[in-house]
């Protein structure tokens, strides 16, 4: 393990931050090694022609608007200088996985939790977990688009509504089962849109807008061209019940017509949450862990009120 390096799974800086229980961190730019920059450079070079061929227009505009350096790992503050005035979104450095509610709640604040490590240059197509290439080149250019950014914020609002409804329900079996089901449905929605979504406006070519595809040299082409991939118009009742696996190319993808269409589906998701329609979705992946559940159930539990009489005491 090298001290001066931010390679995924081998970064002492990240391990130390996690050890201190920190989730929000600074981006220690001085720690990127030459081989980290080299990994970025090669990934960016590899992806550029694929983006031109397969990415949706708004993504390509986003790449230009952010003025990313193809040769160096980006500084988040540079990215944010361009991004913030466009949609109010910011990329915020995190030490790794953050529990589901905290992630969605960040979207409400127009903050995108961003991994700052980068994959090993020796295995560019292998990605054990998100890295800065996935997060910054795959997700962040989409945040320059107002309709897409608004859909993300609305998704965060849905999560907030869920946290409100299930505040303090830890230990109540029925409520916990419902919450598990709703988080699962939300994760599936997110997966089949923000991470692996396809888009085809009427009469136009099929393009990619999901970040998992936009940051994968092999899968971006596979998603659009492979005859064995099933591509269907986005259908909410199917998406929320459809399990997925993360360790191979996706066999099934859903197509929206536009980001306004995506936004309207997020609104429907919200209605379905509120009406109880998602309380018992089909079981299977993704697994909802205890930390994710607690993040929702404990987020909005009110602090115990101050002891009786304290108000009078202050007033006196
Ligand atoms: Fe992602």
Boltz pocket constraint, residues with backbone or C-beta under 6 A from the ligand:
constraints:
  - pocket:
      binder: B
      contacts: [[A, 130], [A, 134], [A, 139], [A, 195], [A, 211], [A, 212]]
      max_distance: 6.0
